[in-house]
Amino acid sequence: MLNFDSIRTTAMQKVPYNWALIKNLLSSEASLELAATFPHEEFHLSEGEGYGYLWRKMFVTSEDISLMLRFGDSRWQQRIAEGKFTSDLGHLSNTWRQLIEELWTDSYRKALAEMSGLELKNCAMGIGFRRYNFGHSHRPHTDEPNKVLTHLLFFNQQWSVDWGGCLRILKDSQPESAFQDILPVSDSSVAIVRSDNSWHTVTPLTCPASESRLALRVAFFRNDLTSDFGETQLAA
C-alpha cells in the first residue's frame, strides 16, 4: 500500500530546519478507502491555551510497548497503565489494518531513516489518529525533546485554503512567521525532524461544521532520561 520509493526519493529540506513534503505516498484508491473508513468513535478532546483537537489512543507493537516500559520517564509507564497505547487493530477496517501493519515494518522505518539521515532502529514508534473540527488549532510548538521524528499523513480528498487547518512550517515561534503552509490533502504527507527550532503549527479551522481535518501521526521516540515533556505534548 505504501510507496516507500516516494519517501526515499524525497529531498529533506534544510530551511528553516530539517523537514520534508512527501507526495503520493498512497495511491488515490487507497486514500479514498482510508478516508471513507476513517474512525469516528473513541476520540478524546485535548485542549488548552492555544490548542484543541481530538485524538485516539496510539497504536504500538508489543515490542515498542516493552521498550516504552524501559524508558526512564515514568510517564510512559503511566500512559501504558491508563490504556493510552494498544496493539489491537481488530476494530479498524481491513484497509486501515493493512496501513498500520505496513507502517510497523522495517521497510517503512528504513525508508524514513534513509531520507532523514537519522538512526530510528532503536526508537519506539507510536501511531495515532487526529481529528480537527471547526475552531480547533494547535499552537506553535517544536515537540517534546525525546521525539526524534514525526510523520504526518493526511486523508482529506479536498480542502479549501479558506478553511484553515494547514500545517504551517514556521520560521520561528510566532504563528504569523509562515515559511510554508501545507493543505491537509491526501496526496501529501510531512516529515519533521525534531530540533530546538522545529517550530510548526496547525492554523485555526474555519471549515464548515460538516468537515473534519483527518490525519494520522507517526512519531519516533528515543529513551532520553533527561527529557522533560508536557502532558499535552505527547498527544499532539
Residue pairs with C-beta under 8 A, 6 or more apart in sequence:
1 26
1 27
1 30
1 95
1 98
1 99
1 102
2 25
2 26
2 99
2 102
2 103
2 108
3 24
3 25
3 26
3 27
4 107
4 108
4 111
6 22
6 23
6 24
6 25
7 22
7 25
7 108
7 111
7 112
7 114
7 115
7 191
8 111
8 114
8 115
10 20
10 21
10 22
10 23
10 115
11 20
12 18
12 19
12 20
12 115
12 116
12 117
12 191
12 193
13 19
13 20
13 21
15 179
16 169
16 170
16 171
16 172
16 179
16 197
16 199
17 192
17 193
17 195
17 197
17 198
17 199
18 116
18 192
18 193
18 195
18 198
19 169
19 190
19 191
19 192
19 193
19 198
19 200
20 115
20 116
20 190
20 191
21 180
21 182
21 188
21 189
21 190
22 188
22 189
22 190
22 191
23 187
23 188
24 187
25 153
25 189
26 34
26 99
26 153
26 186
28 186
28 187
30 95
30 99
31 155
31 157
31 186
31 187
32 157
32 186
33 93
33 95
34 95
34 96
34 99
34 155
34 186
35 155
35 156
35 157
35 186
35 214
37 92
37 93
37 95
37 96
38 129
38 155
38 214
39 56
39 91
39 92
39 96
39 129
42 56
42 57
43 54
43 55
43 56
43 129
43 131
44 54
44 55
44 56
45 52
45 53
45 54
46 52
46 53
46 54
46 55
46 232
46 235
46 236
47 53
48 232
49 139
50 137
50 138
50 139
51 137
51 138
51 139
51 232
51 236
52 135
52 136
52 137
52 138
53 130
53 131
53 132
53 136
53 137
53 138
53 202
54 130
54 131
54 132
54 133
54 136
55 128
55 129
55 130
55 131
55 235
56 128
56 129
57 83
57 84
57 85
57 86
57 128
58 84
58 85
58 86
58 126
58 127
58 128
59 85
59 86
59 87
59 89
59 100
59 126
59 127
59 128
60 68
60 85
60 86
60 87
60 124
60 125
60 126
60 127
61 87
61 104
61 125
62 87
64 124
64 125
64 126
65 80
65 85
65 87
67 122
67 124
67 223
68 76
68 77
68 80
68 85
68 124
68 221
69 76
69 77
69 80
70 223
71 77
71 124
71 221
71 223
72 223
72 224
72 225
73 146
73 224
73 225
73 227
73 229
75 231
75 234
79 85
79 234
85 126
89 96
89 97
89 100
89 101
92 100
100 127
102 108
103 125
103 127
103 218
104 125
109 120
109 121
109 125
112 118
112 120
112 149
112 151
112 191
112 220
113 119
113 120
113 121
115 191
116 149
116 191
116 193
118 148
118 149
118 193
118 220
120 148
120 149
120 220
122 222
122 223
123 148
123 220
123 221
123 222
124 220
124 221
124 222
124 223
125 218
125 219
125 220
125 221
126 218
126 219
126 221
127 216
127 217
127 218
127 219
128 216
128 217
128 219
128 235
129 215
129 216
129 217
130 213
130 214
130 215
130 216
130 217
131 212
131 213
131 214
131 215
132 138
132 165
132 202
132 205
132 212
132 213
132 215
133 205
133 207
133 209
133 211
133 212
133 213
134 205
134 206
134 207
134 208
134 209
134 211
135 204
135 205
136 165
136 202
136 204
136 205
136 213
137 164
137 201
137 202
137 203
137 204
137 205
138 201
138 202
138 236
139 175
139 201
140 170
140 173
140 174
140 175
140 199
140 200
140 201
141 199
141 200
141 201
141 233
141 236
142 194
142 195
142 196
142 197
142 198
142 199
142 200
143 150
143 192
143 194
143 198
143 233
143 236
144 194
144 227
144 229
144 230
144 233
144 234
145 194
145 224
145 226
145 227
145 228
145 229
146 221
146 222
146 223
146 224
146 227
146 229
147 194
147 219
147 220
147 221
147 222
147 229
148 193
148 194
148 220
148 221
148 222
149 191
149 192
149 193
149 194
149 219
149 220
150 191
150 192
150 194
150 217
150 218
150 219
150 220
151 189
151 190
151 191
151 192
151 217
151 218
151 219
152 167
152 189
152 190
152 191
152 192
152 215
152 216
152 217
152 218
153 189
153 215
153 216
153 217
153 218
154 183
154 184
154 185
154 186
154 188
154 189
154 213
154 214
154 215
155 184
155 186
155 214
155 215
155 216
156 183
156 184
156 185
156 186
156 211
156 213
156 214
157 185
157 186
158 185
159 165
159 183
159 184
159 185
159 207
159 213
160 207
161 181
161 183
162 206
163 205
163 206
163 207
163 208
163 211
164 203
164 204
164 205
164 206
164 207
165 183
165 184
165 202
165 203
165 204
165 205
165 207
165 213
166 181
166 182
166 183
166 184
166 202
166 203
167 181
167 182
167 184
167 190
167 200
167 201
167 202
168 175
168 178
168 179
168 180
168 181
168 182
168 200
168 201
168 202
168 203
169 178
169 179
169 180
169 181
169 182
169 200
170 177
170 178
170 179
170 199
170 200
170 201
171 177
171 178
171 179
171 199
172 197
172 199
173 199
175 201
175 203
177 199
181 203
182 188
182 190
184 213
184 214
184 215
192 198
192 200
202 213
205 213
207 213
